[in-house]
Amino acid sequence: MCEFCINHGEGKKWYEVMGHYSRELFARDNRQQFMKKLFAQLRAEGAQLEKLAALKKRLPFAYRFVRQMATRKMKRDHFGQVVPLEDAEMVVSMVQSITRLPCVCRSSTKQRDDARYCLAVGMDPAGLLGDYPELKNSLEVLTAEEAKKLLRAFDAEGLIHSLWTFKTPYIGGICNCDRDCLAYRAQVAADLLQVMFKAEYVAGIDMTRCSGCRACQRVCQFGAIEYSSLDNKNTVNIRKCYGCGVCRCACGQRAITLVERHTVPEAAGLW
């Protein structure tokens, strides 16, 4: 299990603890003001990533120290974990409220204020977006069933589901990400710092079912699906797999399943 499961999980996956979505926890530690400040920071985060990339190139020793400190701060304040569709659906069944809102990451990276890919859970985000009417005007309250339907549509689009803390362990959001998202750019594309854990699962492919069509490879955002022209089959690179499960939706042969990460020795400690 990941570090958060050990520290905050109460003997289970940390995001299965209902108290982590509660309004009582949200009301503590000045979280509302923290989130308002965070939204402003995220809209300018692209420039910060460029500075960190430059530091990594020019002063690698200094960069390693900055990365360590920044990752530690992220785990304390605003950290994520990839989850497959069924776990995202479980979360929306647990929480008191679900609000669809525009993605702050895509607003920053693509100047798109209409990319409504994010779900605020357990809270009302309207008060947090008072300074951003272009985002606030697109809020949509959803039922659990409406949210599940939306998550399934995102899954079919190849979007990666992830849960995010706002002063850990409070969980306030489900993101549905692609390569335009800041988390992807920081951790996967540029390998600048860790901002999220991989899922509690890894993918596996049944070789007897795999047709070698490579549809799973095309949707994998992490480069974890590899193709062998020798036997016309796909395999999963366990070290790269984030366990998001999006590849399952793309597989017409139903050859891909998820298994618990801790049951696969090569993946058990990879977060």
C-alpha positions in Angstrom: 0.0 0.0 0.0 1.1 3.6 -0.6 2.5 5.9 2.0 -0.9 7.6 2.5 -2.6 4.2 3.1 0.0 3.5 5.9 -0.3 7.0 7.4 -4.0 7.7 6.9 -5.7 4.5 5.8 -6.9 3.0 9.0 -6.1 -0.4 7.7 -7.5 0.1 4.2 -6.9 2.2 1.2 -6.7 5.8 2.4 -9.3 7.1 0.0 -11.8 4.6 1.4 -11.9 6.5 4.7 -15.1 8.6 4.7 -13.8 11.1 7.2 -11.3 12.3 4.6 -14.2 13.8 2.6 -16.1 15.3 5.6 -17.2 18.9 5.9 -15.8 18.8 9.5 -12.3 18.1 8.1 -12.7 20.7 5.4 -13.6 23.3 8.0 -10.3 22.8 9.9 -6.8 24.2 9.3 -8.1 27.2 7.2 -8.5 24.9 4.2 -10.9 27.3 2.4 -8.3 30.1 2.3 -5.6 27.6 1.4 -7.7 26.4 -1.6 -8.3 29.9 -2.8 -4.6 30.6 -2.8 -3.9 27.3 -4.5 -6.2 28.0 -7.4 -4.3 31.2 -8.1 -1.0 29.4 -7.9 -2.1 26.6 -10.2 -3.1 29.1 -12.9 0.6 30.3 -12.9 2.2 26.9 -12.4 3.3 26.5 -16.0 6.0 29.2 -15.6 7.2 27.6 -12.3 7.7 24.2 -14.0 9.8 25.9 -16.7 12.0 27.4 -14.0 12.4 24.0 -12.3 13.3 22.4 -15.6 15.9 25.1 -16.2 17.3 24.5 -12.7 17.4 20.7 -13.4 19.5 21.3 -16.5 21.9 24.0 -15.1 22.3 23.0 -11.4 21.4 19.3 -10.9 22.7 19.2 -7.3 20.5 22.1 -6.3 17.6 20.7 -8.3 17.7 17.4 -6.4 17.4 19.3 -3.1 14.5 21.4 -4.4 12.8 18.4 -5.8 13.0 16.6 -2.4 11.6 19.6 -0.5 8.9 20.4 -3.1 7.7 16.8 -3.1 7.6 16.7 0.7 5.5 19.9 0.7 3.2 18.5 -2.0 2.5 15.4 0.1 1.6 17.7 3.0 -0.6 20.1 1.1 -1.8 19.0 -2.3 -1.0 15.5 -3.5 -2.8 13.0 -5.7 -3.2 9.4 -6.5 -4.3 7.7 -9.7 -7.4 5.5 -9.3 -9.2 3.2 -11.8 -12.8 3.8 -12.8 -14.4 1.6 -10.2 -12.6 3.3 -7.3 -13.5 6.7 -8.7 -17.1 5.5 -8.8 -16.9 4.3 -5.2 -15.8 7.7 -4.1 -18.7 9.5 -5.7 -21.0 7.1 -4.0 -19.5 8.0 -0.6 -19.4 11.8 -0.7 -22.1 14.3 0.4 -21.9 16.4 -2.8 -20.4 16.4 -6.3 -19.9 19.5 -8.4 -18.5 19.5 -11.9 -16.2 22.4 -12.6 -13.7 23.6 -15.2 -10.1 22.2 -15.0 -7.7 24.8 -13.6 -4.8 22.9 -15.2 -6.1 23.2 -18.7 -7.0 26.8 -18.0 -3.3 27.3 -17.2 -1.7 25.2 -20.0 -4.2 25.7 -22.8 -6.1 28.9 -21.7 -9.3 26.8 -21.8 -11.9 27.9 -19.3 -14.5 25.5 -20.7 -12.7 22.2 -20.1 -15.1 20.8 -17.5 -13.2 17.7 -16.5 -12.9 18.1 -12.8 -15.2 17.0 -9.9 -15.2 18.8 -6.5 -16.4 16.3 -3.9 -17.7 16.8 -0.4 -17.8 20.6 -0.6 -19.3 23.6 -2.5 -16.6 25.2 -4.7 -18.6 28.3 -5.5 -17.1 30.3 -2.7 -13.6 29.3 -3.7 -13.9 30.6 -7.2 -15.2 34.1 -6.5 -12.2 35.7 -8.2 -12.7 33.6 -11.3 -16.1 34.2 -12.8 -15.2 32.4 -16.0 -14.8 29.2 -13.9 -17.5 29.9 -11.3 -20.2 30.3 -14.0 -19.7 26.7 -15.3 -20.4 24.9 -12.1 -22.8 22.0 -12.3 -24.2 20.0 -9.3 -24.4 16.2 -10.1 -26.0 13.2 -8.5 -23.8 10.2 -7.8 -25.3 8.4 -10.8 -24.7 11.4 -13.1 -21.1 11.5 -11.9 -20.6 7.8 -12.6 -22.0 8.2 -16.1 -19.6 11.1 -16.6 -16.6 9.2 -15.3 -17.4 6.3 -17.6 -17.4 8.7 -20.6 -14.1 10.2 -19.5 -12.7 6.6 -19.2 -13.8 5.9 -22.7 -12.0 9.1 -23.8 -8.8 7.8 -22.3 -8.7 10.3 -19.4 -6.9 9.3 -16.2 -8.8 9.6 -12.9 -7.0 10.8 -9.8 -7.9 12.0 -6.3 -6.4 15.1 -4.8 -5.9 16.4 -1.3 -6.2 19.9 0.0 -4.1 19.8 3.1 -3.7 16.0 3.4 -5.7 13.9 4.2 -8.7 15.9 3.2 -9.8 14.8 -0.4 -11.6 17.5 -2.3 -11.4 16.6 -6.0 -11.4 14.0 -8.7 -9.4 15.0 -11.7 -9.7 13.4 -15.1 -6.4 14.1 -16.8 -4.6 14.1 -20.1 -1.2 15.2 -21.2 -2.2 18.9 -20.8 -2.6 18.5 -17.0 0.1 20.0 -14.8 0.5 16.9 -12.8 1.3 14.9 -15.9 3.7 17.5 -17.2 5.5 17.7 -13.8 5.8 14.1 -13.0 5.5 12.0 -16.2 6.6 14.2 -19.1 9.4 16.2 -17.5 10.1 14.1 -14.4 10.6 17.3 -12.3 9.0 16.2 -9.1 6.5 13.7 -7.6 3.0 15.1 -7.2 1.0 11.9 -7.2 1.2 8.2 -6.4 0.5 5.5 -8.9 -2.6 3.5 -8.4 -2.9 0.6 -5.9 -3.1 -1.6 -9.0 -1.1 -2.6 -12.1 -2.4 -3.9 -15.4 -1.8 -7.3 -16.9 -2.5 -8.7 -20.3 -3.8 -12.2 -21.1 -1.6 -13.3 -23.9 -4.2 -15.9 -25.1 -6.7 -13.1 -25.7 -4.4 -10.3 -27.0 -4.7 -9.8 -30.8 -1.8 -7.3 -31.0 -4.1 -4.5 -32.3 -2.2 -2.0 -30.1 -5.3 -0.1 -29.2 -4.2 -0.2 -25.5 -0.8 1.2 -26.5 -2.4 4.2 -28.2 -4.4 5.3 -25.1 -1.6 4.7 -22.5 -0.4 8.1 -21.4 2.6 6.5 -19.4 4.3 4.5 -22.2 3.7 1.3 -20.2 2.3 -0.8 -23.0 4.9 -2.3 -25.2 4.5 -4.2 -28.5 6.4 -7.2 -29.8 6.4 -7.6 -33.6 7.9 -11.0 -33.1 4.8 -12.6 -31.6 2.3 -9.7 -32.4 1.4 -9.2 -28.8 1.3 -6.4 -26.3 2.9 -6.5 -22.8 2.8 -4.2 -19.8 6.0 -2.6 -18.5 5.4 -3.0 -14.8 7.8 -0.3 -13.9 6.0 2.3 -15.9 2.4 1.2 -15.3 0.3 3.7 -13.2 -2.6 1.2 -12.8 -5.2 3.6 -14.2 -7.0 0.9 -16.1 -7.9 3.1 -19.1 -6.3 0.5 -21.4 -9.0 -2.0 -20.4 -11.7 0.2 -22.1 -9.7 0.3 -25.3 -9.2 -3.5 -25.5 -11.8 -5.1 -27.7 -10.6 -8.5 -26.7 -11.1 -7.9 -23.0 -7.5 -9.1 -22.5 -6.5 -6.6 -19.8 -7.3 -6.7 -16.1 -6.0 -4.9 -13.0 -4.5 -6.7 -10.1 -3.5 -5.3 -6.7 -0.1 -3.7 -6.9 1.1 -5.4 -3.7 0.6 -8.9 -5.3 3.1 -8.2 -8.0 6.7 -8.2 -6.5 8.2 -6.1 -9.3 5.6 -3.3 -8.7 4.9 -3.5 -5.0 7.2 -0.7 -4.0 6.8 1.5 -7.1 4.8 4.6 -6.3 
